[in-house]
């Protein structure tokens, strides 16, 4: 009987979290944006940069320029530091970086500086941690997929999706990628197709899907996905160093090479 009560409590808690999550997220964004800075111009630049960042993945360079201007105005202003680090990490992941090494150094510096002023701000902590995880910093709570734990990544992504249905692109791509590196290509495909359907401008699901199709022997479809990817970015295979498990990294890269018609 007691066990039933606890189970009911868990279900209620999850249901409530799913309902209030959007409001909480909005409140946290407002809280992050409202962190004190004595420079109103820096504050305005941050708000404009964040709005551009949220408007379109293709406008990340424009967003980064505004955020870096805010940092120049106030080098200790946490929100633009953290979001700039995320922008730089995403630029490397998406293959849009002209100098990944320089972007990595800059992104790491921004993220570390954000952590120094974050205190208990969850948005700053999460953004800086995500960027540092990509850039290879040894920090806690790394994304399970990058750490070589695909099944755990799927569990976390499924819970996140239940609590926040608006995160369907991120969660679907994560689940698809986890199935990909585990060799479960049939299970990966529908998740990756859903991610592409929800955000056609996001390059990563195309890469994962092309690799899946190639490993399945569906080369014509793999080549079609590569063509769609190239309409978004000229970079087919960006760095995959964020996969700490070398076997997982090779599954991803070998599938991409095969899909793109490369022999090495």
C-alpha positions in Angstrom: 0.0 0.0 0.0 2.8 2.4 0.9 4.6 1.5 -2.3 1.4 2.4 -4.3 1.4 5.8 -2.5 5.0 6.5 -3.5 4.4 5.4 -7.1 1.4 7.8 -7.2 3.6 10.6 -5.9 6.2 9.9 -8.6 3.6 10.0 -11.3 2.1 13.2 -10.0 5.5 14.9 -9.7 6.4 14.0 -13.3 3.0 15.2 -14.5 3.3 18.5 -12.7 6.9 19.0 -13.9 5.7 18.5 -17.5 3.0 21.1 -17.1 5.1 23.8 -15.3 8.4 23.2 -17.1 7.7 25.8 -19.9 6.8 28.4 -17.2 9.9 27.5 -15.2 12.1 27.7 -18.2 10.7 31.2 -19.1 11.3 32.3 -15.5 14.9 31.0 -15.6 15.6 32.8 -18.9 14.3 36.0 -17.4 16.4 35.4 -14.3 19.5 34.8 -16.4 18.9 37.8 -18.6 18.3 39.9 -15.5 21.6 39.2 -13.9 23.2 42.5 -12.8 25.5 44.5 -15.1 26.2 48.2 -14.8 26.4 48.5 -18.6 23.0 48.9 -20.1 24.4 48.6 -23.6 25.9 45.2 -22.7 22.5 44.2 -21.4 20.8 45.3 -24.6 23.4 43.5 -26.8 22.9 40.3 -24.8 19.1 40.4 -25.2 19.4 41.0 -28.9 22.0 38.3 -29.3 19.8 35.8 -27.4 16.8 36.7 -29.5 18.8 36.1 -32.7 20.2 32.9 -31.3 16.7 31.5 -30.7 15.3 32.7 -34.0 17.3 30.5 -36.4 20.3 28.1 -36.2 21.7 29.7 -39.4 21.9 33.1 -37.6 24.4 31.8 -35.0 27.3 34.0 -36.4 25.1 37.1 -36.1 24.1 36.1 -32.5 27.7 35.4 -31.6 28.8 38.8 -32.9 26.3 40.6 -30.7 27.2 38.5 -27.6 30.9 39.2 -28.1 30.1 42.9 -28.2 28.3 42.5 -24.9 31.4 40.7 -23.4 33.6 43.5 -24.6 31.4 46.0 -22.8 31.3 43.9 -19.6 33.9 41.1 -19.4 32.3 39.7 -16.3 28.7 39.5 -17.6 27.8 35.8 -17.2 24.9 35.3 -19.7 26.7 36.4 -22.9 29.8 34.5 -21.8 27.9 31.2 -21.4 25.8 31.6 -24.5 28.8 32.6 -26.6 30.5 29.4 -25.4 27.5 27.4 -26.6 27.4 29.1 -29.9 31.1 28.3 -30.5 30.6 24.7 -29.5 27.6 24.4 -31.9 29.6 26.0 -34.7 32.2 23.3 -34.3 29.7 20.5 -34.1 27.8 21.7 -37.1 30.9 22.1 -39.2 30.6 25.8 -39.7 33.8 26.8 -38.0 36.7 28.1 -40.2 39.1 27.6 -37.3 37.9 24.9 -34.9 41.1 25.1 -32.8 40.7 28.8 -32.3 37.0 28.5 -31.6 37.7 25.7 -29.1 40.1 27.9 -27.2 37.8 30.9 -27.2 34.7 28.8 -26.3 36.6 27.1 -23.4 37.7 30.5 -22.1 34.2 32.0 -22.3 32.7 28.9 -20.5 35.3 29.0 -17.7 34.7 32.7 -17.2 31.0 32.1 -17.1 31.4 29.5 -14.4 33.4 31.9 -12.3 30.4 34.3 -12.1 27.6 31.8 -12.3 27.1 31.2 -8.6 23.8 29.2 -8.4 22.4 30.3 -11.8 21.2 27.0 -13.4 21.2 28.4 -16.9 24.8 29.6 -16.8 26.0 26.4 -15.1 24.2 24.2 -17.7 25.3 26.2 -20.7 29.0 26.4 -19.6 29.0 22.7 -18.6 27.6 21.7 -22.0 30.2 23.7 -23.9 33.1 22.5 -21.7 31.9 18.9 -22.2 32.1 19.3 -26.0 35.5 21.0 -25.8 36.9 18.1 -23.8 37.0 19.5 -20.3 36.9 16.9 -17.5 33.7 18.0 -15.7 30.9 16.2 -13.9 27.6 15.4 -15.6 28.9 15.0 -19.1 26.4 14.0 -21.6 26.0 10.2 -21.4 26.3 9.7 -25.1 29.6 11.5 -25.4 30.9 9.6 -22.4 30.1 6.3 -24.2 26.9 5.3 -22.4 24.3 5.3 -25.1 21.6 3.3 -23.2 21.8 5.7 -20.3 21.6 8.6 -22.8 18.4 7.1 -24.2 16.9 6.8 -20.7 17.7 10.5 -19.9 16.5 11.7 -23.3 13.2 9.9 -23.0 12.6 11.3 -19.5 13.5 14.8 -20.8 11.1 14.5 -23.7 8.2 13.4 -21.4 8.9 16.4 -19.2 9.5 18.8 -22.0 7.8 17.9 -25.3 9.2 21.1 -26.9 12.6 19.5 -26.7 11.7 16.9 -29.4 14.5 17.8 -31.8 17.3 17.5 -29.2 15.8 14.4 -27.6 15.0 12.6 -30.8 18.5 13.3 -32.3 20.1 12.1 -29.0 18.1 8.9 -29.0 18.8 8.3 -32.7 22.5 8.9 -32.2 22.6 6.5 -29.2 21.0 3.8 -31.3 23.4 4.5 -34.2 26.6 4.1 -32.2 25.1 0.9 -30.6 24.5 -0.6 -34.0 20.7 -0.4 -33.7 20.2 1.3 -37.0 16.6 0.3 -37.6 15.7 1.9 -34.3 17.7 5.0 -35.0 16.2 6.0 -38.3 12.7 7.0 -37.2 14.0 9.1 -34.4 16.4 10.9 -36.7 13.8 11.5 -39.4 11.6 13.1 -36.7 14.4 15.4 -35.6 14.9 16.5 -39.2 11.2 17.0 -39.8 11.0 19.2 -36.7 14.1 21.3 -37.5 15.3 20.9 -41.2 18.1 23.4 -40.6 19.9 21.4 -37.9 22.9 19.5 -39.6 23.6 16.9 -36.9 20.6 14.7 -37.5 21.4 14.5 -41.2 24.9 13.3 -40.4 23.6 10.6 -38.0 20.9 9.5 -40.5 23.3 9.3 -43.4 25.6 7.2 -41.3 22.7 4.9 -40.4 21.6 4.4 -44.0 25.1 3.7 -45.1 25.6 1.0 -42.4 22.3 -0.5 -43.4 23.4 -0.7 -47.1 20.8 1.9 -48.1 23.4 3.9 -50.0 21.0 5.7 -52.4 19.1 7.1 -49.4 22.4 7.9 -47.6 23.5 9.9 -50.6 20.2 11.8 -50.7 20.7 12.8 -47.1 24.2 13.9 -47.7 22.9 16.1 -50.6 20.4 17.7 -48.2 23.2 18.1 -45.6 25.4 19.9 -48.1 22.6 22.4 -48.9 23.0 23.4 -45.2 26.7 23.2 -44.7 29.7 22.2 -47.0 31.2 20.2 -44.1 30.0 16.6 -44.2 32.1 15.1 -41.4 33.0 17.6 -38.7 35.1 16.6 -35.8 33.7 13.8 -33.8 36.1 14.0 -30.9 33.3 14.6 -28.5 32.6 10.8 -28.8 35.0 9.6 -26.1 34.4 6.0 -27.1 36.6 5.3 -30.1 34.4 2.5 -31.4 31.3 4.8 -31.3 33.3 7.5 -33.0 34.4 5.2 -35.8 30.8 3.9 -36.3 29.7 7.5 -36.9 32.6 8.5 -39.1 32.8 5.3 -41.2 29.1 5.6 -41.9 29.5 9.2 -43.0 32.5 8.4 -45.2 30.6 5.6 -46.9 27.5 7.8 -47.4 29.7 10.6 -48.9 31.5 8.1 -51.2 34.9 8.6 -49.5 37.3 5.7 -49.3 39.3 6.8 -46.2 
